[in-house]
Amino acid sequence: MKGIALLVLATAVMGAAQFAGGGTETPGERPVEPVDQSSISYRLHVLGETGTCRIETGRAGRNGTELVAEPECAAIFPAIGEARTWRQDEEGTVRFVASGGEVLAAFAPADGTAYESFSPAHPIMSLAAVVE
């Protein structure tokens, strides 16, 4: 009976030590690195227009994150040529901002990894994250 009690106690101590030590990492295994959020790609779709184009976020700056749009984007949303910055607030709202500070488009979070525009009222646009 004492043997079983010692076995249970030893198992409990080992489990507590592993828990306190930070988990079940196997020797030679490294923890998962956080995803680099510095460059994320999206597909821009404009209602009533054929085709989509790619938009990417770039380097983070003092006033937001750099916005880089494919040249094809100007064909479906001409104002995108003036957009320089991607600004995202704590609620998840994304704004495309011109170099002078003018908001060219604003998007609210939608289902999954998508956004839907609410400004301008027309055309209705959506952004969907590109998963590669």
C-alpha positions as CSV (number, residue, x, y, z in Angstrom):
1,M,0.0,0.0,0.0
2,K,2.9,2.4,0.8
3,G,4.3,1.6,-2.6
4,I,1.2,2.8,-4.4
5,A,1.0,5.9,-2.3
6,L,4.6,6.8,-3.1
7,L,4.0,6.1,-6.8
8,V,0.9,8.4,-6.8
9,L,2.9,11.1,-4.9
10,A,5.9,10.9,-7.3
11,T,3.5,11.2,-10.3
12,A,1.9,14.2,-8.8
13,V,5.2,15.9,-8.1
14,M,6.5,15.2,-11.6
15,G,3.3,16.5,-13.1
16,A,3.4,19.7,-11.0
17,A,7.1,20.3,-11.9
18,Q,6.3,19.9,-15.6
19,F,3.3,22.3,-15.3
20,A,5.4,24.9,-13.4
21,G,8.2,24.5,-15.9
22,G,6.1,25.7,-18.8
23,G,4.6,22.7,-20.6
24,T,5.3,19.6,-22.5
25,E,8.1,20.7,-24.8
26,T,10.0,17.8,-26.3
27,P,13.8,18.1,-26.3
28,G,14.9,19.6,-29.6
29,E,11.5,21.1,-30.2
30,R,11.1,24.9,-30.4
31,P,8.0,26.8,-29.4
32,V,5.9,28.1,-32.3
33,E,7.0,31.5,-33.5
34,P,4.4,34.3,-33.7
35,V,3.2,35.1,-37.2
36,D,4.9,38.0,-38.8
37,Q,2.1,40.6,-39.2
38,S,4.3,43.0,-41.2
39,S,3.1,42.0,-44.6
40,I,-0.4,40.6,-45.2
41,S,-2.1,40.3,-48.6
42,Y,-5.7,40.8,-49.4
43,R,-7.9,40.5,-52.5
44,L,-9.9,43.7,-53.2
45,H,-13.3,43.0,-54.9
46,V,-15.5,45.9,-56.0
47,L,-19.2,45.2,-56.6
48,G,-20.1,45.6,-60.3
49,E,-16.5,45.3,-61.5
50,T,-15.0,42.2,-63.0
51,G,-11.8,41.0,-61.5
52,T,-10.0,41.6,-58.3
53,C,-6.6,42.9,-57.3
54,R,-4.0,42.3,-54.6
55,I,-3.4,44.8,-51.8
56,E,-0.6,44.2,-49.3
57,T,0.3,45.8,-46.0
58,G,4.0,46.8,-45.7
59,R,6.1,48.4,-43.1
60,A,4.6,49.8,-40.0
61,G,5.0,53.6,-39.5
62,R,4.1,56.3,-37.1
63,N,0.7,57.0,-38.8
64,G,-0.2,53.4,-39.8
65,T,1.0,50.6,-42.0
66,E,2.2,51.1,-45.6
67,L,-0.4,50.1,-48.2
68,V,0.8,48.7,-51.5
69,A,-1.7,48.0,-54.3
70,E,-1.2,46.2,-57.6
71,P,-1.5,48.6,-60.6
72,E,-4.7,46.7,-61.6
73,C,-6.5,48.0,-58.5
74,A,-6.8,51.5,-60.2
75,A,-9.0,50.0,-62.8
76,I,-11.6,48.8,-60.3
77,F,-11.2,51.5,-57.6
78,P,-9.4,54.6,-59.1
79,A,-8.9,56.3,-55.7
80,I,-6.6,53.5,-54.6
81,G,-3.8,55.2,-56.5
82,E,-3.8,57.9,-53.8
83,A,-3.8,55.4,-50.9
84,R,-0.5,55.3,-48.9
85,T,-1.5,54.0,-45.5
86,W,-3.5,51.1,-44.0
87,R,-4.8,52.2,-40.6
88,Q,-6.5,49.7,-38.3
89,D,-8.1,50.7,-35.0
90,E,-8.7,48.7,-31.9
91,E,-12.2,47.7,-33.1
92,G,-10.8,46.3,-36.3
93,T,-11.9,49.0,-38.7
94,V,-9.5,49.4,-41.6
95,R,-9.0,52.7,-43.4
96,F,-7.2,53.4,-46.7
97,V,-5.6,56.9,-46.1
98,A,-4.0,59.3,-48.7
99,S,-0.7,61.0,-48.0
100,G,-2.6,64.2,-46.9
101,G,-4.7,62.3,-44.3
102,E,-7.9,61.9,-46.3
103,V,-9.7,58.6,-45.8
104,L,-10.4,57.1,-49.2
105,A,-12.2,54.0,-48.0
106,A,-13.2,52.4,-44.7
107,F,-13.9,48.7,-44.0
108,A,-15.5,46.9,-41.1
109,P,-14.6,43.4,-40.0
110,A,-16.8,40.8,-41.7
111,D,-16.9,37.0,-41.4
112,G,-13.6,35.2,-41.0
113,T,-10.7,37.0,-42.5
114,A,-12.7,39.5,-44.6
115,Y,-13.7,43.1,-44.4
116,E,-16.7,45.0,-46.1
117,S,-16.6,48.6,-47.0
118,F,-18.9,51.2,-45.4
119,S,-17.3,54.3,-46.8
120,P,-17.7,55.4,-49.5
121,A,-21.3,54.2,-49.7
122,H,-20.7,53.2,-53.4
123,P,-19.2,51.2,-54.7
124,I,-19.5,48.4,-52.1
125,M,-16.1,46.7,-51.7
126,S,-14.7,43.7,-49.8
127,L,-11.3,42.6,-48.8
128,A,-10.4,38.9,-48.2
129,A,-7.1,37.7,-46.7
130,V,-5.0,35.7,-49.1
131,V,-4.0,32.4,-47.6
132,E,-0.9,31.0,-49.2
